[in-house]
Amino acid sequence: MMEFIMINNQLISDGNEFHLTPQELYVYSLLSISRDFREDIYISVSLLHAKGQIDLASNKKRAVKAIKDTLISLRDKKVIRFTSIDGELVDEFNANDILIAELVEFEDISHTQLKFDVFNELTDIRQLYVYLATYRWSNSESGIFTCSKSRWAIILNCSESTAIQAVNKTIEAGLIHKNIGDYNDTGKQNTNQYRTTPFENDEITHHSFKKKYVEKVVEVETDLEHSTVEQLKETEQRFNKFRDENGEDVFPFEQDYVAVLDLRKQEREVGLTDIEKRVLRAGENRIKKLKKQDYLIDEYGNEFKIVDRHIENARLYIKNRDEMNSEYH
């Protein structure tokens, strides 16, 4: 089984006729991972919505419509073709209609590989584009992608402020790293550099060194009554880890869900420290993905999802814990 998605470089090259928007690239990637063992892609709009971990709209109806519109846009760009199961070309289709999709092959076969585990960790469609735009240069001599704010806006098809926000979120997620441009002899700042692997101390610019070691001194602390900093760090690691070294699925502990519920309450009441914000964000992202798993049937014939059971058990644990604590005070 392939462990990556093949993205033709023409699809992520600004100024190219096949250049995709972030939403088009995301849906294209969903199509790619939908191949069966015969390399066929049988999909419907509803199935693609269920398969994706990123919501394209505020509710299901709008999200399904966004996927349908994007499929049509990809077809019109001649990036994909789709037919009915009878082999007939399709112009109109409904959300539940089964289609056979075909990804168009290009004469220029240069491509960038998108690993499944990276794709599954993405929480925003622009993160996907930022990562790929950077990663495609990983095999160059320096592995560096030099990109200005204005070019990021062109690549992501949005304003400069929105583009830089997306880039910064991708950096915060640890998917790419930035080396800030120093000011040159003309008084202008050199263009920032990006890479998917960290810049070593002997590579970083003076500006980056100041940001890393001088200006940013962050205390790692927590105000949670029932968790230490080390426990929170371990919880964050479990939320962010999907597979172990043997490729086996890894899931959070029940105590990790307790931490999320405690952090939600603390965020409402007094706010969170930096480490607490990181843990809560990792927990919410993992819970959101786990909620997309299929329902199971319990011994009484009731449908349930494992993550919902864990959260309910965490609530009961907190209730009992707080009741016991109140008896001693």
N, C-alpha and C positions, 0 to 999 in steps of 0.2 A: 504493500500500500504506500502511495506517495505521501510524504510528510510535508509537502509544500505546495503552494499554488504558483503556477507559472503566469507572470504578468508581462506581456509584451511591452518593451520599453516605449513604443510609440504611444501607448495608452497613458503614459505618465510623463510625456515630454511636452512642455509648454510650447505653443506655436505650431503643434502638429494637428493635422485635420482629424486625427483619431483621439486627440487629447480628451480624457474623461474628466468630469466633475467629481468631487469627493463622493457624492451619492451614487453616481454611475459606477465608480470604481468599487464601491462597497457591494452593490448588487451584482456586479460582474464577478466579484470574488465569491459571493454566495452561490452563483451559478457554477463556478469552477469546482467548488467543494461538493456539489450535488451529483457529480458523476457516479454512475454505478460501476460494477466490475467490468461491464462491457464498454465503458467510456461513454455511455449514453447519459443524457441529462433529461430526466422526466421531472417536470416541476409544475407548480401552479403558483399564483401570486400568494395565496394563503399559506402554502407550504414554505415559501421563501421567507415570509414574515415570521413564521414559527421557528425557522432554522436560525435566523439572525439573532445576535445578542445585543444589537444596538437598535433602539426605537427611532424610527425616522419621523415620527410625529407624536403628538400628545395623547392620541388614543388609537385604538386598533383600526377603526374605519379609515382614518386619515393616513395611517401608516401603510395600510394595504393599498390605498389609492396611490401613495407616493411610489411604492414598488412597481405598481402597474404602469404609471407614467414613465418611470425610469426604464423599464423594459422596452417600452415603445421608443424612448429616446435612444437607447443602445441599438435598437434595430435600425432606426433612421440614420444613425452614424455608421451603419454597416459594420458594426462590431460583433453583433450576434444575428442569428436567424432563428426563427421558431415556426413550427408547424403543429398541426393537430396530430393526434395519435394515428390518424389515417394518412398522414403524410401530406395533407393539404396546407398550403400557406395560409396563415391566419392574420387577418387585419383587426378583427374585434374579438375580444375574449373577456370572460368574467373571472372573478377572483378564484373560483374553485375549478375552472377549466384546466384539465391536464394538457400541458404543452411539451413538445420535444424541442429543447434548445440546442443550438450548435454555436460554439464559439468560433468565429472566423479566424482562419490561419492567414498570417501575413507573410509577404515575401521576405521582409527583414525579420529574422527569427530571434534577434537579440532580446533577452528577457531578464527580468529580475525575479528571484525566488522569494515568495512570502511564506514563511514557516507557519504551519497550522497553530502552533502554541502561541506565536506572536499574535496572529489574527484573533484567536480566542480571548486574548487579554485586552483587546482594544475596547474602549468605552465611548469613542466618538469617531464619526466617519472621517473627520479631518485628520485625526491621529494616523489613520491608515495611510493617507496620502503623504503626510510629513515623513513617516517612517520609510515608505518605499522610495520617495524622492531622495532620501539620504542613503538608504541601503544600496541603491543601484550603483553607488560609487565605491562600495566596500572593496571591490576587487581591483580598483585603480592603485597606482603606486603608493599614494598617501592614504587612500580610503576616505578622503575628505570631500565634502560637498560644500562649496562656497556659495552662499546665497544671501541676497539683500532682502530687506523688508518688502520692497516693491515687487521683486520676483516671486516671493512667497505668495503675495496677493494674487499674482497672475496664475501661479500654479494651482492655488486653492480656489480660484474664482470667487474672491471675496475682497472686502476692504483690508487695508494694511493692518488695522487694529485687530480685526477678527483673525487674520492670518497669524499674527504674532502671538495672539492668545492661544491659538491651536498649537503652534510650535512650542510654546512654553509648557503647555499641558503634556505634550509628548515628551519633553525633557523631564518634567516632574515624574512622569510614569517610568522613567529609566529606559525608555526605548531608544532615545538618541542623546547625544551629548554636544554641548556648544562650547566653542572657543571664541571669546569675544574679541573683535578686532581692536587693535591698538590705534592710537592717533599717529598718523605719519607726519613727515616733515612739512607737508602742505597745510597741516591743521585739520585735515579730514580723517574720519575714522575708517580704517580698513574694514572690508566686509567680513561678517561673522562666518566662522567655519563650523560645520556639523559633521558628526560621525556616529556610527552605531556602537563604537567601542570608546571607552573613556580616553581622554587626552592625558598623557602622563605629565608630571610636573615639569619635565624638561621641554615639553611641547607647548604648554599653555602660554598665552600672552600675558603681559604685565597686567592688563585689565582683568583677565580671568583670575590671575593669582590674587589680586586684591579682593575680588568677590569671594573667592574660595577661602582665603586664610585671614584676611584683615577685616573686611567689612561685615562678614556674616559669622557671628559667634552665637550659636543657638544652644540654649540649655535644654537638655532632654529631661523633662520632668512630667509628672502626672499628679493630678489632684484627686484621682479616683480613690475611693476609700478601700475598695476590695481588690485592687490590682496594682502590682509594682511595674516599674518601667520595663524590666526584663520580661515579665509576663506579657506585657502589651507588645513588645517586639516579637516574641514568639507567636502571639496571636496574629500579628500582621503577616508574618512569614507563612503561616498556615493558610491564611486567606488568599495569599498571592501565589501559592504553590499548587499546581494542578496535577502534576505527575511526579513520582519519585524517580530515583536513578534507574529503576528497572522498567520504567514506562507504565507503572501501575497508577491508577487514579488515587489522588489524595484528597481527603475531605477535612473540613474544620472539625474541631472538638466541640462538644456541647458547651464547654466553658467559654469558648470563643463567642458563641451566640449570647451568652450572659454578658460578656464584655460589651458587645454591640448595644444591647438594651440599656446597660448602665451608661454608655457614652451618649446614647440618644437623650436620655433623661438629663445628663449633665450639660449637654449642649443647649437644651431648652432653658435650664436653670441658671447656669453660671458661665457657659462657654467652655471651650476646649483648648488645651495646650497643643503645640505642634505635633507631638507624637500621637496624641489622642485624635487629632484630626486625620492623620494618616491611617490610623487603625480603623476608625469609623468609615472612612472612604473605602478602604480595602474590603471591609466587611459588607458594606452596602452593595458594592459592585459584585462580590461573590454571591450574596444572597439573591440578587437580581438574576444572575446567570442560573443559579440552582432552581429558581422558580420556573424556569423554562423547561425543566425536565418533565417527562411524561408522568401522569398520575399512576399510582399503584392502587391495588385493592387490598383492604385489610380483611381480617377473618370474618367481619360482619357484612362484607360486601360494599363497604364505603370507600369512595375514592379519596386518596390523600397524597400529598407530596412530602417526601422525607424532610425537606428543609422546614416546612411548616410545623412538622412534629417537633423538630429540634427547637424552633423558636418558642413553641408553646411550652415545652419542657423547661426552657430557660426562664420563661415568665413565672412558672410555678416555683422554680428554684429561688428566684429573686424574692417572690412573695414569702416563701417559708423562711428564707434568710433574714429578711427585714423584720418579720414577725418575731423571730427568735432574738434578734438584736434589740427590738423594742422592749422585750421582757426583761432584758438585763440592764436597761437604762431607766 
